[in-house]
Amino acid sequence: MKTLVLYASSYGYAQSMAERIKAGLAGDVSCVNLNEKKLIDLSGVDTIVLGSSIYVGQIHKSMKEFIKINHDLLLKKRLVIYLCCAFEHEFENHLKNNFPMDLLDHASMIQNLGGAIDKSKLNFGHKMMVSMIEKTEAGMKPILRHEDRIEPILKYLNT
Ligand SMILES: Cc1cc2nc3c(=O)[nH]c(=O)nc-3n(C[C@H](O)[C@H](O)[C@H](O)COP(=O)(O)O)c2cc1C
C-alpha cells in the first residue's frame, strides 16, 4: 500500500499538516510539496491525500494544475482532501469553487484543518490583505487551528 501526501502551502501551516499526516500513517508514505515538484508519478500509488491552504478563496495554482492533469487518475485512487481555511464558514464554498464536483463526490474524507496566520512572515501584499480582512466581521473572529481533525484522517487511512 503506497500513499502520497501532496500539499501546497505558502507559509508552512498546510505543510505542517501534511507532515503530521505522513508521520501518523503506517506503510509506505511520501510527502511532496506541489509548489516544488510538478511531475508526480502516481503509478503504484493506492491512496492520495491532497492538502492546500486558501488565499482569497483560491487553492494554490500548483494544486489546481495537478488536479487538472491527473483528474481521471485521481478518480481511481482512494482520496482524502484537506483544506487549511481560516474562515470555517467559507469551507464549503472554497471546496465547490476549487475542486471538480466528481472529485469531491469521490473523496472518502474531506476536512478543514483550520488555519494559522503569522503576520511577521507575510509578504507585503498579503499583509495589506490581512489588514483589510481584519476589519470585516469574519476577520475579527479568532483563527483556529483544527489540528485535532487530523485524527479521523489517520484513523480512516490506517484501518
Ligand atoms: C492574504 C490572505 C488571504 C487569505 N484568504 C483566505 C480565504 O479566502 N479563506 C480562508 O478560509 N482562509 C484564508 N486565508 C487563511 C489561510 O488560508 C490560512 O492562514 C492558512 O493556514 C495558510 O496556510 P499556509 O501557511 O500553509 O499557506 C488567507 C490568509 C491570507 C494571509
The ligand as an SDF file (V2000), in Angstrom:
LIG
                    3D

 31 33  0  0  0  0  0  0  0  0999 V2000
   -3.8380   37.2060    2.3220 C   0  0  0  0  0  0  0  0  0  0  0  0
   -4.5630   36.0320    2.8850 C   0  0  0  0  0  0  0  0  0  0  0  0
   -5.7780   35.6320    2.3380 C   0  0  0  0  0  0  0  0  0  0  0  0
   -6.4740   34.5420    2.8800 C   0  0  0  0  0  0  0  0  0  0  0  0
   -7.6700   34.1830    2.3330 N   0  0  0  0  0  0  0  0  0  0  0  0
   -8.3830   33.1740    2.9080 C   0  0  0  0  0  0  0  0  0  0  0  0
   -9.6630   32.8180    2.4110 C   0  0  0  0  0  0  0  0  0  0  0  0
  -10.1540   33.3590    1.4210 O   0  0  0  0  0  0  0  0  0  0  0  0
  -10.3440   31.8430    3.0550 N   0  0  0  0  0  0  0  0  0  0  0  0
   -9.8460   31.1820    4.1440 C   0  0  0  0  0  0  0  0  0  0  0  0
  -10.5210   30.3300    4.6940 O   0  0  0  0  0  0  0  0  0  0  0  0
   -8.5990   31.4700    4.6130 N   0  0  0  0  0  0  0  0  0  0  0  0
   -7.8790   32.4460    4.0320 C   0  0  0  0  0  0  0  0  0  0  0  0
   -6.6420   32.7550    4.4920 N   0  0  0  0  0  0  0  0  0  0  0  0
   -6.0750   31.9670    5.5920 C   0  0  0  0  0  0  0  0  0  0  0  0
   -5.0290   30.9610    5.1340 C   0  0  0  0  0  0  0  0  0  0  0  0
   -5.5450   30.0280    4.2300 O   0  0  0  0  0  0  0  0  0  0  0  0
   -4.5540   30.2300    6.3940 C   0  0  0  0  0  0  0  0  0  0  0  0
   -3.8850   31.1660    7.1870 O   0  0  0  0  0  0  0  0  0  0  0  0
   -3.6530   29.0380    6.1300 C   0  0  0  0  0  0  0  0  0  0  0  0
   -3.3960   28.4050    7.3580 O   0  0  0  0  0  0  0  0  0  0  0  0
   -2.3410   29.4070    5.4870 C   0  0  0  0  0  0  0  0  0  0  0  0
   -1.6210   28.2130    5.2830 O   0  0  0  0  0  0  0  0  0  0  0  0
   -0.1160   28.1580    4.7290 P   0  0  0  0  0  0  0  0  0  0  0  0
    0.7710   28.7150    5.8180 O   0  0  0  0  0  0  0  0  0  0  0  0
    0.1400   26.7200    4.5070 O   0  0  0  0  0  0  0  0  0  0  0  0
   -0.0700   28.9390    3.4530 O   0  0  0  0  0  0  0  0  0  0  0  0
   -5.9210   33.8280    3.9770 C   0  0  0  0  0  0  0  0  0  0  0  0
   -4.6830   34.2230    4.5150 C   0  0  0  0  0  0  0  0  0  0  0  0
   -4.0050   35.3070    3.9730 C   0  0  0  0  0  0  0  0  0  0  0  0
   -2.6660   35.6900    4.5760 C   0  0  0  0  0  0  0  0  0  0  0  0
  1  2  1  0
  2  3  1  0
  2 30  2  0
  3  4  2  0
  4  5  1  0
  4 28  1  0
  5  6  2  0
  6  7  1  0
  6 13  1  0
  7  8  2  0
  7  9  1  0
  9 10  1  0
 10 11  2  0
 10 12  1  0
 12 13  2  0
 13 14  1  0
 14 15  1  0
 14 28  1  0
 15 16  1  0
 16 17  1  0
 16 18  1  0
 18 19  1  0
 18 20  1  0
 20 21  1  0
 20 22  1  0
 22 23  1  0
 23 24  1  0
 24 25  2  0
 24 26  1  0
 24 27  1  0
 28 29  2  0
 29 30  1  0
 30 31  1  0
M  END
$$$$
